[in-house]
Amino acid sequence: MNTASNPASNPAPEQPAAGPPWTQQPAAPAQQPPPLTGLRVLDIATLFAGPLAATLLGDFGAEVIKVEHPRRPDPSRGHGPSKDGIGLWWKLLGRNKRTMTADLSTAGGRATLLRLAATADVVVENFRPGTLERWGLGWEELSAVNPRLVLARVTGFGQFGPYAHQPCFGTLAEALSGFAAVTGDPDGPPTLPPFGLADSIAGITTAYAVMTALHARDRTGRGQIVDMAIIEPILTVVGPQPLWYDQLGHVQPRTGNRSANNAPRNTYRTSDGHWVAVSTSAQSIAERVMHLVGRPELISEPWFATGADRARHADVLDDAVGTWIARRTRDEVLEAFAKAEAAVAPVQDVRDIMGDPQYAARDALTTVDDPELGPLRMQNVLFRLTETPGAIRWAGRPHGADTDALLTELGLTEQEIATLRSEGAV
């Protein structure tokens, strides 16, 4: 299987001649252990932010133990398409995780988790506030067995506030954060993303929060609680909307593919039925585009001098760019923009992405050998480190595959494990 920092470990597509030194990859260092080697993470969360945070930690060497209910596996195993009855989303979300079962609401399950927590650095959970406490597994009990533990609590609304105990999913966070209100066409409804945007942002943020808490632990010697509300990271991602409203009373409207900050900025259809995206965030790029499409006179217009003023004349600019693009094929458009050093990209679906040469060169979609399904292509680790690279060691494993091994490592005998099974605790 590939690693993001060492794509040479797999056959790679033929590369162009080496460019200037600053564009070349550094020489591969001697193999070093992944940076989070020695870190133990208990993932007792489900769908999707908490488990994604644990996945990201596992990608860089943390030992992640996925604890699932014995009779109700993580729902991600059943989300989306499956092959041979095996959920494919789980293969991605469950990668680099050992899997075991425990019913935390039982005495045996509670005792098992406390024994695991005593050996761990991090616990990631996403139960409604008060659930762990009801099971005798709250911060008081967990920190008592392990004062150095970091407990990441990932919920829709966080651990306090008037909504804290209400059910919440990423969809509601996308609505509450203002994201949906500004997404879509001006005369259309608020638009939700067709994938787990808020959950994914919260998962990445949770991994960052955990590492921050662990760094603090290096100084203080004590763990702490990470209170992650899924509604908050996406509120950061929508940008300065609260500041604009606070200072100016400005409410950002829906503008479709247009931007209030620059123009031309849109998607445009080519003569062969494809779409391309154009962005002119830099003034110099906007001027190059106008020269390219044969409308240089627009550059001398007083309103062309700033992105915001250009955005107020988006109809004129879209007509100029759109008309020019509509007369040319996608390949012709991409080639002309490249020669002009203007910013353009094809609008790709997953079929295009799988063959994209930039993704291929970076091994961004890598191949993982899976004993259940054979070779799988999936997104590689999130970033590259030159000295201590991350890696996908295995895809998501079957439900409870490592239960006996992990319980044995905790010191339980075969008889004790059999008793837990007979009780339904694991």
C-alpha positions as CSV (number, residue, x, y, z in Angstrom):
1,M,0.0,0.0,0.0
2,N,1.1,3.6,-0.6
3,T,2.0,6.4,1.7
4,A,1.5,10.0,0.9
5,S,5.1,10.8,1.8
6,N,6.6,8.0,-0.2
7,P,4.8,7.5,-3.4
8,A,7.8,5.8,-4.9
9,S,6.7,2.7,-3.0
10,N,4.1,2.1,-5.7
11,P,4.5,2.3,-9.5
12,A,3.9,5.9,-10.4
13,P,2.9,7.5,-13.7
14,E,5.7,8.7,-15.9
15,Q,6.8,12.1,-14.7
16,P,7.9,15.1,-16.8
17,A,11.5,16.3,-16.8
18,A,12.6,17.8,-13.6
19,G,11.8,21.4,-13.1
20,P,13.6,24.1,-11.1
21,P,15.0,22.9,-7.7
22,W,12.2,24.5,-5.7
23,T,9.6,22.4,-7.5
24,Q,11.4,19.1,-6.8
25,Q,10.5,16.7,-4.0
26,P,13.2,16.3,-1.3
27,A,15.1,13.1,-1.2
28,A,13.3,10.4,0.7
29,P,14.7,10.2,4.3
30,A,15.6,7.1,6.1
31,Q,12.4,5.4,7.3
32,Q,11.3,6.8,10.6
33,P,8.5,5.7,12.9
34,P,5.2,7.6,12.2
35,P,5.0,10.7,14.4
36,L,2.1,9.4,16.6
37,T,3.7,6.0,17.3
38,G,3.0,5.1,20.9
39,L,-0.3,7.0,21.1
40,R,-3.3,4.9,21.9
41,V,-6.8,6.2,20.9
42,L,-10.1,4.6,21.8
43,D,-12.8,5.4,19.2
44,I,-16.2,4.8,20.8
45,A,-17.9,7.3,18.5
46,T,-20.2,6.8,15.5
47,L,-21.2,8.8,12.4
48,F,-18.9,10.6,11.4
49,A,-17.0,13.5,13.0
50,G,-15.6,11.6,15.9
51,P,-14.5,8.5,14.0
52,L,-12.9,10.7,11.3
53,A,-10.8,12.4,14.0
54,A,-9.6,9.0,15.1
55,T,-8.9,7.9,11.6
56,L,-6.7,11.0,11.0
57,L,-4.7,10.2,14.2
58,G,-4.3,6.5,13.1
59,D,-3.0,7.6,9.7
60,F,0.0,9.0,11.4
61,G,0.8,6.1,13.6
62,A,-1.6,6.2,16.6
63,E,-2.9,2.8,17.7
64,V,-6.7,3.3,17.2
65,I,-9.1,0.8,18.8
66,K,-12.6,1.1,17.5
67,V,-15.1,-0.1,20.1
68,E,-18.5,-1.0,18.7
69,H,-21.7,-2.4,20.2
70,P,-21.7,-6.2,19.9
71,R,-25.1,-6.2,18.2
72,R,-25.3,-2.7,16.7
73,P,-22.1,-1.9,14.7
74,D,-21.1,1.6,13.7
75,P,-23.8,2.7,11.2
76,S,-21.1,3.8,8.8
77,R,-20.7,0.1,7.9
78,G,-24.1,0.3,6.3
79,H,-24.0,3.8,4.8
80,G,-23.8,4.1,1.1
81,P,-23.0,1.5,-1.5
82,S,-21.6,-1.9,-0.5
83,K,-19.8,-4.7,-2.3
84,D,-20.4,-8.3,-1.4
85,G,-22.4,-7.1,1.5
86,I,-19.4,-5.1,2.9
87,G,-19.9,-1.3,3.3
88,L,-17.3,0.7,1.4
89,W,-17.6,3.9,3.4
90,W,-16.4,1.8,6.4
91,K,-13.3,0.7,4.6
92,L,-12.3,4.4,4.4
93,L,-13.5,5.5,7.8
94,G,-12.3,2.4,9.6
95,R,-8.8,2.3,8.1
96,N,-5.8,1.8,10.5
97,K,-8.2,0.8,13.3
98,R,-8.3,-2.4,15.4
99,T,-11.9,-3.4,16.0
100,M,-13.5,-4.8,19.1
101,T,-16.9,-5.0,20.7
102,A,-18.3,-3.9,24.1
103,D,-21.7,-3.0,25.3
104,L,-20.8,0.0,27.5
105,S,-24.2,0.0,29.2
106,T,-23.4,-3.3,30.9
107,A,-21.2,-3.9,33.9
108,G,-18.8,-6.0,31.9
109,G,-18.6,-3.5,29.1
110,R,-18.0,-0.6,31.5
111,A,-15.2,-2.5,33.3
112,T,-13.6,-3.4,29.9
113,L,-13.7,0.3,28.8
114,L,-12.1,1.5,32.1
115,R,-9.4,-1.1,31.7
116,L,-8.8,0.1,28.2
117,A,-8.9,3.8,29.2
118,A,-6.2,3.1,31.8
119,T,-3.9,2.2,28.9
120,A,-5.0,5.0,26.5
121,D,-4.0,8.5,25.7
122,V,-7.3,9.6,24.1
123,V,-10.9,8.6,24.1
124,V,-13.2,10.0,21.3
125,E,-16.9,9.8,22.0
126,N,-20.1,11.4,20.5
127,F,-22.9,10.2,22.8
128,R,-25.5,12.8,23.9
129,P,-24.3,14.7,26.9
130,G,-24.9,12.7,30.1
131,T,-24.9,9.3,28.4
132,L,-21.4,8.3,29.5
133,E,-22.1,9.7,33.0
134,R,-25.3,7.5,33.2
135,W,-23.1,4.4,32.4
136,G,-20.5,5.4,35.0
137,L,-18.0,6.3,32.3
138,G,-17.9,10.1,32.6
139,W,-14.9,12.3,33.1
140,E,-14.8,11.6,36.8
141,E,-14.4,7.9,36.3
142,L,-12.2,8.0,33.3
143,S,-9.7,10.5,34.7
144,A,-9.6,8.6,38.0
145,V,-8.2,5.5,36.2
146,N,-6.0,7.7,33.9
147,P,-5.3,11.3,34.9
148,R,-3.3,11.9,31.7
149,L,-6.3,10.9,29.5
150,V,-7.7,13.4,26.9
151,L,-11.5,12.9,26.4
152,A,-12.7,14.3,23.1
153,R,-16.5,14.8,23.3
154,V,-17.9,15.5,19.8
155,T,-21.6,16.4,19.7
156,G,-23.8,18.5,17.5
157,F,-24.3,21.3,20.0
158,G,-21.6,20.7,22.6
159,Q,-21.8,19.8,26.2
160,F,-23.8,22.8,27.4
161,G,-26.3,25.4,26.2
162,P,-30.1,25.3,25.5
163,Y,-29.7,22.9,22.6
164,A,-27.1,20.5,24.2
165,H,-29.5,17.6,24.7
166,Q,-31.3,17.8,21.4
167,P,-30.5,15.4,18.6
168,C,-28.2,16.9,15.9
169,F,-26.5,15.8,12.7
170,G,-24.2,17.6,10.4
171,T,-27.2,18.6,8.2
172,L,-28.5,20.7,11.0
173,A,-25.1,22.3,11.6
174,E,-25.0,23.2,7.9
175,A,-28.3,25.0,8.3
176,L,-27.6,26.6,11.7
177,S,-24.2,27.9,10.7
178,G,-25.3,30.1,7.9
179,F,-23.7,27.9,5.3
180,A,-27.0,26.7,3.7
181,A,-28.4,30.3,3.7
182,V,-25.6,31.6,1.4
183,T,-25.4,28.5,-0.8
184,G,-27.5,28.2,-4.0
185,D,-28.9,30.4,-6.6
186,P,-30.3,33.9,-5.7
187,D,-33.9,32.9,-6.6
188,G,-33.5,29.3,-5.3
189,P,-33.8,27.7,-1.8
190,P,-31.0,27.4,0.7
191,T,-28.9,24.5,-0.4
192,L,-27.3,21.7,1.6
193,P,-24.2,19.8,0.5
194,P,-24.7,16.2,-0.7
195,F,-22.0,14.9,1.6
196,G,-21.0,15.2,5.3
197,L,-19.4,18.7,5.1
198,A,-20.0,19.8,8.7
199,D,-19.0,16.4,10.1
200,S,-15.9,16.3,8.1
201,I,-14.8,19.8,9.1
202,A,-15.5,18.9,12.7
203,G,-13.5,15.7,12.4
204,I,-10.5,17.4,11.1
205,T,-10.8,20.1,13.8
206,T,-11.2,17.5,16.5
207,A,-7.9,15.9,15.5
208,Y,-6.3,19.3,15.8
209,A,-7.9,19.9,19.2
210,V,-6.7,16.5,20.5
211,M,-3.2,17.2,19.5
212,T,-3.4,20.6,21.2
213,A,-4.6,19.0,24.4
214,L,-1.8,16.4,24.2
215,H,0.7,19.1,23.8
216,A,-0.6,20.8,26.9
217,R,-0.4,17.5,28.7
218,D,3.3,17.4,28.0
219,R,3.6,20.6,30.1
220,T,1.0,19.9,32.9
221,G,1.1,16.1,33.1
222,R,-2.7,16.1,33.1
223,G,-5.3,15.4,30.5
224,Q,-8.5,17.3,29.9
225,I,-11.8,17.4,28.1
226,V,-12.2,18.6,24.5
227,D,-15.7,19.9,24.0
228,M,-16.3,19.9,20.2
229,A,-19.7,21.2,18.9
230,I,-20.2,20.3,15.3
231,I,-22.0,23.6,14.8
232,E,-18.8,25.6,15.6
233,P,-16.0,24.6,13.1
234,I,-18.4,25.2,10.1
235,L,-19.3,28.6,11.6
236,T,-15.6,29.5,11.4
237,V,-15.4,28.2,7.8
238,V,-18.2,30.5,6.6
239,G,-15.8,33.4,7.2
240,P,-16.4,36.9,8.4
241,Q,-20.2,37.0,8.1
242,P,-20.7,37.6,11.8
243,L,-18.2,40.4,11.8
244,W,-19.7,42.0,8.7
245,Y,-23.1,41.9,10.4
246,D,-21.8,43.2,13.7
247,Q,-20.1,46.2,12.2
248,L,-22.2,46.9,9.1
249,G,-25.5,45.1,9.4
250,H,-24.5,43.3,6.2
251,V,-26.2,40.0,5.5
252,Q,-24.5,38.0,2.7
253,P,-27.0,36.9,0.1
254,R,-27.1,33.8,-2.1
255,T,-25.1,34.5,-5.3
256,G,-25.0,31.1,-6.9
257,N,-21.5,30.5,-8.3
258,R,-20.7,34.2,-8.3
259,S,-18.7,35.9,-5.6
260,A,-19.3,39.3,-3.9
261,N,-15.6,39.8,-3.8
262,N,-14.4,39.3,-7.4
263,A,-15.6,38.7,-10.9
264,P,-15.5,37.0,-13.3
265,R,-16.0,34.0,-11.0
266,N,-18.3,31.3,-12.2
267,T,-18.7,28.0,-14.0
268,Y,-19.1,28.2,-17.8
269,R,-20.2,25.6,-20.4
270,T,-17.9,24.7,-23.2
271,S,-18.9,23.9,-26.8
272,D,-18.6,20.2,-26.2
273,G,-20.9,20.2,-23.2
274,H,-18.3,20.2,-20.4
275,W,-18.0,22.8,-17.7
276,V,-15.0,24.8,-16.4
277,A,-14.6,27.1,-13.4
278,V,-12.8,30.4,-13.6
279,S,-11.5,32.5,-10.7
280,T,-10.0,36.0,-10.8
281,S,-9.2,36.7,-7.1
282,A,-6.1,38.5,-8.2
283,Q,-6.4,41.7,-10.2
284,S,-3.6,40.6,-12.6
285,I,-5.5,37.4,-13.4
286,A,-8.7,39.3,-14.1
287,E,-6.8,41.5,-16.6
288,R,-5.2,38.4,-18.3
289,V,-8.7,36.9,-18.7
290,M,-10.0,40.0,-20.4
291,H,-7.1,40.0,-22.8
292,L,-7.7,36.3,-23.5
293,V,-11.4,36.6,-24.3
294,G,-10.9,39.7,-26.5
295,R,-12.4,42.3,-24.2
296,P,-9.3,44.3,-23.1
297,E,-11.3,47.6,-23.2
298,L,-13.1,46.5,-20.0
299,I,-9.9,46.8,-18.1
300,S,-10.0,50.5,-18.5
301,E,-13.4,50.8,-16.9
302,P,-13.2,52.6,-13.5
303,W,-15.2,49.7,-11.9
304,F,-12.6,47.1,-13.0
305,A,-10.0,48.3,-10.5
306,T,-11.2,46.3,-7.5
307,G,-12.7,42.8,-7.0
308,A,-15.8,44.1,-5.3
309,D,-16.5,46.6,-8.0
310,R,-16.0,44.0,-10.7
311,A,-18.5,41.7,-8.8
312,R,-21.1,44.5,-9.1
313,H,-20.7,44.2,-12.9
314,A,-20.6,40.4,-13.0
315,D,-23.3,40.3,-15.8
316,V,-21.0,42.1,-18.2
317,L,-18.0,40.0,-17.3
318,D,-19.8,36.7,-17.3
319,D,-21.2,37.5,-20.7
320,A,-17.7,38.3,-22.0
321,V,-16.1,35.1,-20.6
322,G,-19.1,32.8,-21.1
323,T,-19.5,33.8,-24.8
324,W,-15.8,33.1,-25.5
325,I,-15.8,29.8,-23.7
326,A,-19.1,28.6,-25.3
327,R,-17.4,28.7,-28.7
328,R,-14.5,26.4,-27.7
329,T,-14.1,22.9,-26.5
330,R,-13.0,22.2,-22.9
331,D,-9.5,21.2,-24.1
332,E,-9.2,24.4,-26.1
333,V,-10.3,26.5,-23.2
334,L,-7.9,24.8,-20.7
335,E,-5.0,25.2,-23.2
336,A,-5.7,28.9,-23.8
337,F,-6.0,29.7,-20.2
338,A,-2.8,27.9,-19.4
339,K,-0.9,29.9,-22.0
340,A,-2.4,33.1,-20.7
341,E,-1.4,32.1,-17.1
342,A,-5.0,32.6,-16.0
343,A,-6.8,30.4,-13.4
344,V,-9.2,27.8,-14.7
345,A,-10.1,24.2,-13.8
346,P,-12.4,21.6,-15.4
347,V,-15.5,20.8,-13.3
348,Q,-14.7,17.1,-12.5
349,D,-16.8,14.3,-11.3
350,V,-15.3,11.2,-9.6
351,R,-14.6,9.6,-13.0
352,D,-12.4,12.5,-13.9
353,I,-10.8,12.7,-10.5
354,M,-9.7,9.0,-10.6
355,G,-7.6,9.8,-13.7
356,D,-6.5,13.3,-12.9
357,P,-2.7,13.6,-13.4
358,Q,-2.1,16.0,-10.5
359,Y,-3.8,13.7,-8.0
360,A,-1.9,10.8,-9.6
361,A,1.5,12.5,-9.3
362,R,0.8,13.1,-5.6
363,D,-0.7,9.7,-4.9
364,A,-3.7,11.5,-3.5
365,L,-5.8,8.5,-4.4
366,T,-3.8,5.4,-3.3
367,T,-4.3,1.7,-3.5
368,V,-4.8,-0.4,-0.3
369,D,-4.8,-4.2,-0.4
370,D,-7.8,-5.5,1.6
371,P,-8.2,-9.2,2.5
372,E,-12.0,-9.0,2.1
373,L,-12.3,-7.0,-1.2
374,G,-8.8,-7.0,-2.7
375,P,-7.2,-3.8,-4.0
376,L,-9.1,-0.6,-3.0
377,R,-8.5,2.9,-4.1
378,M,-9.2,5.6,-1.6
379,Q,-8.0,9.0,-0.5
380,N,-4.5,9.0,0.9
381,V,-3.4,10.5,4.3
382,L,-4.3,14.1,4.7
383,F,-0.9,15.8,4.4
384,R,2.7,14.9,3.8
385,L,5.6,14.9,6.2
386,T,9.1,14.5,4.8
387,E,10.7,12.9,7.9
388,T,7.9,10.9,9.5
389,P,5.3,10.1,6.9
390,G,1.8,8.7,7.6
391,A,0.5,5.6,5.9
392,I,-2.6,3.5,5.4
393,R,-1.7,0.2,6.9
394,W,-5.0,-1.5,6.4
395,A,-8.6,-0.6,5.4
396,G,-11.6,-1.0,7.7
397,R,-11.6,-4.4,9.4
398,P,-14.6,-6.6,10.2
399,H,-16.8,-5.9,13.1
400,G,-15.1,-7.1,16.3
401,A,-12.1,-8.6,14.5
402,D,-9.6,-7.9,17.3
403,T,-11.8,-8.3,20.4
404,D,-10.2,-11.5,21.7
405,A,-6.7,-10.2,21.0
406,L,-7.3,-6.9,22.7
407,L,-8.9,-8.4,25.8
408,T,-6.0,-10.9,26.0
409,E,-3.6,-8.0,25.9
410,L,-5.5,-6.4,28.8
411,G,-4.7,-9.6,30.8
412,L,-8.1,-11.3,30.6
413,T,-8.1,-15.1,30.6
414,E,-10.0,-17.2,28.1
415,Q,-12.6,-18.0,30.7
416,E,-13.1,-14.3,31.5
417,I,-13.5,-13.5,27.9
418,A,-16.0,-16.3,27.5
419,T,-18.0,-15.0,30.5
420,L,-18.1,-11.5,29.0
421,R,-19.4,-13.0,25.7
422,S,-22.1,-15.0,27.5
423,E,-23.3,-11.9,29.3
424,G,-23.4,-9.9,26.0
425,A,-20.9,-7.5,27.3
426,V,-18.5,-7.9,24.3
